[in-house]
């Protein structure tokens, strides 16, 4: 399960086992059986800077979509 879903951590896998198979396993036990990541390689998840770069247009559109005036009226 960990190799098929590299972004999943121990807790997510333990929860999936509980929900789908009704097997209660501690996340610590799951971590003992997960393959170890090679040293020197970046993590599988996105860094914050990568996320901001990928979603910059949507973030700017959301941030500037509504304007509040001095009398607290909303312009959209």
N, C-alpha and C positions, 0 to 999 in steps of 0.2 A: 504494500500500500504506500509506503514511503517513497519507493523508487518510481512508482507511477505518478505520484503527486508530490514533487519535490518542494513545493511551497507549504505543504502541510507540516505542522509541528507535532510534538508528542501529544499535546492536549487535544488537538483536532482529531488525530487518529484514534485516541482513546474514546472520544465522544462518538465518532462514527461507529466504532465497534459496539458501543453501548446502544446506540439508536437503531442500527441496522441488524445487528446479530444478537442483541441482548446479552453481550458479554461485558462484564464490568472489569476493566483493567486500569491500573494506575498509570498516569502519564510517565512516571518514573520507570515503570516496567517496560513501557513502549520504547522509551529512549535507550534502554539497554539493548534492544533488538534492532534499532534503526541503524542503517549503514552510516559510518562516520564520513563526514565531508573531508576531502583532501585539503591540506593546509595550503594557503596561498591563493585559493580560488575565492572569488566573491560569493556572497550569499545569493540564494535563488530569488529573493524578493527584491523589489525595487527600492532604490534609495530615494530619499525625499527630493533631491535635486532632479532625478530622473522623472519622478511623478509630476513635479511642477512643470518641467519642460514639456512633457507629453500632454498636459492638460491646461496649458497656459491660456489658450483662447477661451475655454469654458470658464476658467477662473476669473478672467478679466470681465467677461460678459456678466457673470453673476455679481461681481463686486460693484459694477457701475450701472447695473440695470435700474436701480431705484435711487432717487435723489431726494433728500429731505431738505426742505427750505427752513428759513429762520423761524417761520411760524408753524413748524412741524407738519406742513403739508407734504404729501408724497407725489413726486413726479416719476412716472414709469415709462 
